[in-house]
Amino acid sequence: MQTRMRPALGLQACSMAVVMYHSSASFPSPVQACIVDLDGTLVNTLGDFGAALNDMLLCIGRAPVTQTQIARLVGKGSEHLIQSVLALQGVPPAPGADRAYRLYQSAYQRINGSHSEVYPGVVEGLQGLRGLGLPLACLTNKPLGFAQALLQAKGLNAYFLHVFGGDSFARKKPDPLPLLETCRALGTLPANTLMVGDSSNDAAAARAAGCPVVLMTYGYNHGEPVSGVDADGLADAMAELPARLHMAQAVASADASKESLT
């Protein structure tokens, strides 16, 4: 069962800092770096997705989609998003999908960042994580070029040592490969690298890679409640993470000191 970690008393000895965790979880290593998702975690991009998708749908003579529909479909890369939207519209997978993909990419490049907003608490959270000395990487299934441009437009690019997109590796999340390669780039082991995301996609990738994972409660998660996802913790704002990490690591350090004296 998953419980929110309260700020203080009653924390079990744990040598790894997370914002909340399963009572049965066991983490042998401290957090040394963080991997952070983009859409639904750092930036609310539903407006961008909607503008680009509906521009594409208008060009092929189809009805627009709503942000509610889009929220259920984002998170697994542009190809999956477009195929899913076309399936809603009854468009055959090919050759219609090829033209639709080109139209979507062109539209997204024009509007990238114009209809999106950085979530409250994100800047404070990133500043705090960096203040703890943690190197950060942004890992998204969005194409790398779009991800880099969006981070720069929103003033977030400077926080990240590395940025990787859905076309950076041979496979996308929820496959563990992107997380494993990002850990390699950061120079940290998966067990020492916290994944911060917003969906079951992020959690499944983290689990398979051996990374701990905290999910933000305000994201998309394919239209489903994030509370039902197998994750080590939930947070309502990224600004919560630095203090919780610092507190849990302090508790773990104190417990380790006690053990060394016994």
C-alpha positions in Angstrom: 0.0 0.0 0.0 1.2 3.5 -0.8 1.3 6.2 1.7 2.4 9.9 1.5 5.6 10.6 3.4 4.9 13.1 6.1 7.5 15.7 6.9 9.1 14.3 10.0 8.5 11.8 12.6 7.8 8.1 12.1 10.1 7.8 9.1 11.5 4.3 8.9 15.2 4.0 8.5 15.9 4.1 4.8 19.2 4.8 3.1 17.6 6.2 0.0 15.6 9.4 -0.1 12.2 9.4 -1.8 9.1 11.5 -1.3 6.9 8.7 -0.4 7.3 5.0 -0.5 5.7 1.5 -0.2 6.0 0.1 3.3 7.5 -3.1 1.7 10.1 -1.2 -0.4 13.8 -1.5 0.2 16.3 0.9 -1.3 20.0 0.2 -0.6 21.5 3.4 -2.1 21.2 7.2 -1.8 19.9 9.3 -4.7 22.9 10.7 -6.7 21.0 12.0 -9.7 17.5 12.6 -11.1 15.9 11.8 -14.5 12.9 14.0 -15.2 10.1 13.5 -17.7 8.9 16.5 -19.8 5.3 16.5 -20.9 2.9 16.3 -17.9 5.9 16.6 -15.5 7.7 19.8 -16.3 5.4 21.5 -18.8 1.7 21.2 -19.5 1.8 20.7 -23.2 -1.8 19.6 -23.9 -2.4 22.9 -25.7 0.5 22.4 -28.0 -0.6 18.8 -28.8 -4.2 20.0 -29.4 -3.1 22.8 -31.8 -0.8 20.6 -33.8 -3.2 17.6 -33.9 -6.2 19.6 -34.9 -4.2 21.5 -37.6 -3.3 18.1 -39.0 -6.8 16.8 -38.7 -8.2 19.9 -40.5 -5.7 19.3 -43.4 -7.0 15.7 -43.9 -10.6 16.7 -43.5 -11.3 15.1 -40.1 -13.0 16.4 -36.9 -10.9 17.9 -34.1 -10.0 16.1 -30.9 -10.4 17.4 -27.4 -7.8 17.9 -24.7 -9.5 15.2 -22.6 -9.0 12.7 -25.5 -5.4 13.8 -26.0 -4.5 13.4 -22.3 -5.4 9.7 -22.6 -3.0 9.2 -25.5 0.1 11.2 -24.9 3.3 9.8 -23.3 4.4 7.1 -25.8 5.9 9.2 -28.5 4.6 11.1 -31.5 4.0 8.0 -33.7 1.8 6.4 -31.1 -0.1 9.6 -30.5 -0.8 10.2 -34.2 -1.8 6.5 -34.8 -4.1 6.7 -31.8 -5.8 9.9 -32.9 -6.2 8.6 -36.4 -7.8 5.4 -35.0 -10.3 7.6 -33.2 -11.1 9.2 -36.6 -11.3 5.9 -38.5 -8.3 6.7 -40.7 -6.6 3.6 -42.1 -3.1 3.0 -40.7 -1.4 3.6 -44.0 -0.8 5.5 -46.2 -2.9 8.1 -44.4 -0.8 7.9 -41.3 2.4 8.8 -43.2 0.9 12.1 -44.5 -0.7 12.8 -41.2 2.6 12.4 -39.4 4.3 14.8 -41.8 1.5 17.4 -41.3 1.6 17.0 -37.5 5.4 17.4 -37.3 5.2 20.5 -39.5 2.4 22.0 -37.3 4.2 21.1 -34.1 7.4 22.7 -35.1 5.5 26.0 -35.8 3.7 26.1 -32.5 6.0 24.3 -30.1 5.7 26.0 -26.7 3.1 28.6 -27.8 0.2 26.9 -26.1 2.0 25.3 -23.1 2.9 26.3 -19.5 5.5 25.3 -17.0 3.7 23.8 -14.0 3.8 25.7 -10.7 6.7 24.6 -8.5 8.8 23.2 -11.3 11.5 26.0 -11.3 11.7 25.9 -7.5 12.0 22.1 -7.6 14.7 22.1 -10.2 16.7 24.8 -8.4 16.4 22.9 -5.2 17.5 19.6 -6.7 20.5 21.3 -8.3 21.2 22.9 -4.9 21.5 19.4 -3.4 24.2 18.7 -5.9 22.2 16.3 -8.0 22.9 16.2 -11.7 19.7 16.2 -13.8 18.7 14.7 -17.1 15.5 15.3 -19.0 14.2 12.1 -20.7 11.1 12.3 -22.8 9.4 10.3 -25.6 9.0 13.6 -27.5 11.4 14.0 -30.4 14.7 15.4 -29.2 14.5 18.5 -31.4 11.1 19.4 -30.1 12.2 18.7 -26.5 15.3 20.9 -26.7 13.3 23.8 -28.3 10.6 23.6 -25.7 13.0 23.5 -22.7 14.8 26.5 -24.1 11.6 28.4 -24.8 10.5 27.8 -21.2 13.8 28.7 -19.7 14.4 25.2 -18.3 17.3 23.9 -20.5 20.1 25.2 -18.2 19.0 22.9 -15.4 19.8 19.8 -17.3 23.2 18.2 -17.9 21.6 16.0 -20.6 18.4 16.0 -22.7 17.3 12.8 -24.5 14.2 12.4 -26.7 12.1 9.5 -28.1 14.5 9.3 -31.1 17.7 9.4 -29.0 17.7 5.6 -28.5 16.5 2.5 -30.3 13.5 2.2 -28.0 11.2 4.5 -26.0 9.8 4.4 -22.5 8.3 2.1 -21.1 11.2 0.1 -22.3 14.1 0.4 -19.8 16.7 1.2 -22.4 16.3 5.0 -22.3 16.7 5.1 -18.6 19.7 2.8 -18.6 21.4 4.9 -21.2 20.6 8.1 -19.4 22.0 6.6 -16.2 25.1 5.8 -18.1 25.4 9.4 -19.4 24.9 10.7 -15.8 27.5 8.3 -14.5 25.2 6.8 -11.9 23.8 3.4 -11.2 20.0 2.9 -11.7 19.5 2.3 -8.0 21.0 5.7 -7.3 19.0 7.5 -10.0 15.5 8.8 -9.2 13.0 8.9 -12.0 10.5 11.8 -11.7 7.5 11.4 -14.0 3.8 11.6 -14.2 2.5 8.3 -15.6 2.5 4.5 -15.6 4.8 4.7 -18.6 7.5 6.4 -16.5 6.9 4.0 -13.6 7.1 0.9 -15.8 10.4 2.1 -17.4 11.9 2.9 -14.0 10.9 -0.5 -12.5 12.4 -2.4 -15.4 15.6 -0.3 -15.3 15.9 -0.7 -11.5 15.4 3.0 -10.8 13.3 4.4 -7.9 10.4 6.5 -9.2 8.3 9.4 -7.9 5.2 10.5 -9.9 3.6 13.9 -10.0 -0.1 13.9 -9.2 -1.0 16.7 -11.7 0.1 15.0 -14.9 -1.6 13.0 -17.6 -1.2 9.3 -16.9 -3.3 8.3 -19.9 -6.4 9.7 -18.2 -6.2 7.4 -15.2 -5.6 8.3 -11.5 -1.9 8.2 -10.8 -2.6 6.8 -7.3 -3.1 3.4 -8.8 0.3 3.2 -10.4 3.1 1.1 -8.9 5.5 3.8 -7.9 7.7 4.6 -4.9 6.1 7.9 -4.3 3.7 10.7 -5.3 4.2 14.5 -5.0 1.8 17.3 -5.6 4.4 19.7 -6.8 8.1 19.4 -7.8 9.0 22.1 -5.3 8.3 19.4 -2.6 11.1 17.1 -3.8 14.3 18.8 -2.6 13.2 19.2 1.0 11.8 15.7 1.2 15.0 14.3 -0.3 17.2 16.3 2.0 15.1 15.2 5.1 15.0 11.5 4.2 18.8 11.5 3.5 19.4 13.2 6.8 17.4 10.6 8.6 19.2 7.8 6.7 22.6 9.3 7.6 21.6 9.6 11.3 20.5 6.0 11.4 23.7 4.8 9.7 25.7 6.7 12.3 23.8 5.0 15.1 24.3 1.6 13.5 28.1 2.2 13.3 28.2 2.9 17.0 26.5 -0.4 18.0 
